[in-house]
Amino acid sequence: MTADNVNRIEAFDKLPKPDRDYLQAHCQSLQLPAGKTVFSPDMEAAHFLILVRGSVKVSQTGVNGRNIV
């Protein structure tokens, strides 16, 4: 993630500068193809993802087999 991206995200506006600097230094940019599964219920989340551009569909299959969006 570039410094510009960190500075454009409103949620980070109130972070102290050292914290924003830390994010800029430790974030990585990731591009995923459409339809790619990022997390599933049985996966441990090893990363904190920030959507900079595009959209995400969040869904899960319920116990009755129906898709929950």
C-alpha positions in Angstrom: 0.0 0.0 0.0 1.4 3.4 -0.9 1.5 6.4 1.3 -1.1 8.0 -0.9 -3.5 5.0 -0.3 -3.1 5.2 3.5 -3.7 9.0 3.4 -6.8 8.6 1.2 -8.6 6.2 3.6 -10.8 8.2 5.9 -10.7 5.6 8.6 -7.1 6.4 9.1 -7.4 10.2 9.3 -7.4 10.3 13.1 -4.5 7.9 13.6 -1.3 9.5 14.9 1.3 10.0 12.3 3.6 7.2 13.7 0.8 4.7 13.2 0.1 5.8 9.7 3.8 5.6 9.0 3.8 2.1 10.4 0.9 1.1 8.1 2.7 2.6 5.1 5.9 0.7 5.9 4.2 -2.7 6.5 1.3 -2.9 4.1 1.5 -4.9 0.9 -0.6 -4.3 -2.2 -2.6 -7.3 -3.4 -4.7 -7.6 -6.5 -7.1 -10.5 -6.8 -9.1 -11.7 -9.8 -12.9 -11.6 -9.8 -14.4 -14.5 -8.0 -11.4 -15.3 -5.9 -12.1 -16.6 -2.4 -10.2 -14.5 0.2 -11.4 -16.1 3.4 -13.6 -19.0 4.3 -15.1 -20.0 7.6 -12.5 -22.6 8.4 -9.5 -20.3 7.7 -7.7 -18.3 10.3 -7.4 -14.7 9.2 -3.7 -14.0 8.9 -4.0 -10.5 7.4 -6.1 -7.4 7.7 -7.3 -6.5 4.3 -8.2 -3.0 3.2 -10.2 -2.6 0.0 -8.8 0.4 -1.9 -10.7 -0.2 -5.2 -13.4 -2.5 -6.5 -16.0 -4.4 -4.5 -16.3 -7.5 -2.4 -19.1 -10.0 -2.1 -19.4 -11.5 1.4 -21.4 -14.7 1.6 -21.6 -18.0 3.4 -23.6 -21.2 2.9 -26.1 -21.7 5.7 -26.8 -25.0 7.4 -29.8 -25.4 5.1 -27.5 -25.2 2.0 -28.7 -21.7 1.0 -26.3 -18.9 0.2 -26.3 -16.1 2.8 -25.2 -12.8 1.3 
